[in-house]
Amino acid sequence: MPACQLTNETVAARKALAGEWHPVREVQVLEFLEERLLALSDRVPWQRRIDLHILAEGHDWSTVHSRAQDTSARVLAMVPGVEVVDLYDGFSDESPCAWRAREPSQSPWRAPET
C-alpha cells in the first residue's frame, strides 16, 4: 500500500541520515511487478490479448501515491491490448469510489441493493 511504503521509506531515510544501514529494500508492489515484467520481456506468459481502454485510478497525495498511480498505468499498458487512456483521482467528486467512501448509506459492510 502506498501509505505503508511512505512510512517505511521515511524510516529508511531517517536511518540512512543517522548513518545506519537499513537491511530492507523498500519497493512498492506495483514497482516490483513492473520490474519483473520488464525483466521477463517477451517471456511473460500472457494467456491472451484483451482489448480494453482504461483509466488508471490513484491519488496525488504524496510522491509515493503519485508513483503508484503512474506505475499502475505503466503495468496495465504492458498487458497486450490494454490502452491506458487517462489517469483519474479516485477521491474526486466524480469518482464512484469516493462517493461510496463518503456516503454513509453505502457502508462497505453492507452490500449495495442495486
N, C-alpha and C positions, 0 to 999 in steps of 0.2 A: 504494500500500500504506500502511496506517496507520503502520507503523514509519517509513517514509521521510518521510511527512508530518510526523510528530512531530519527526524530526531537522531537517527543513527549517524548520518553524515555530520551533524553538529557535534556529536560526542567524539567521533573520529577526528574531526578538525581540532577540537579542543585538546585532545591527546597529542596530536601532531605538534600543535603550538607549544605544548609543555615538554616537547622532546620525547614523548612516549611513542612506542610503536604500537599501532592498532592492528591486531592479527587478522581481522576480518575484512575482506573486500566488500564494501557496500555497493550493491548493484540492485537496481530496481528489476523486478522480474521481467518486465517488458524489454528492458535493455539486454538482459541475459538471453531472452528468446530471440531478439534481433541478432545478437552476436552469433548464436548457434545457427540461425537460418543463413546468415551471411557466410559463415564458415562452411556450411554444407553445400551452399550454392545450388548447382544443378542436381545434387544428390538428395535434395529434400523429396521425400516420397509423397508428393501431393496425390491425393486419391482421384481428384477430378477438377476440372475448371468450373468455377461458379461465376457467372456474370452478374455483378452487383455494383451499384453506385451507392456509396455510403457516406455518412457524416461521422467523424471521429469526435466523440464526446470527451470533455475534460474541463479543467479549470486553470485559471491564470493566477492562482493564489500565491504561488512561490515558484522558484526555478525548478524545483523537483516536480511540482504539479505540471508545469508547462512542458518539461522534458517528457513526462509520462504521456501527455496528450500527443506530442509530436512523435514520440516513439511508437505509440499505438497506431498512429496513422501510417507510419513507415512500415510497420509489421503487417498491417492489414493490406497495404498495397503490394506486398510480396506474394500474397495469395493469388494464384493465376485467375485472372478475370475480374479481380476486385479493383475498382477505381474509387479512391477517396476524393470526393468532390469538394469537401469543406470540413472545417472544424467548428464545433459549437460548444458553448459553455453550458454544462448540464445544470447549472443553478440559475440560468437566465429565466426571465418570466415566461419565455416561450417554451421552455423545456418541460415535457411531461414528468421527468424525474423530479425536478424542483417542485412542481405543483404537488405531486404526491407527498413529497417530504414536508411541505408546509401545510397541507390540508389535513386537519385532524380527522375528518371522516374517512380518510384513506390511510389509516394506520397500517404499518407493514405487518401487523399481527392479524389483520382481517383481510380475507380475500375480497377483491372487487366483486360487486354484484352484477356488473355488466361485462 
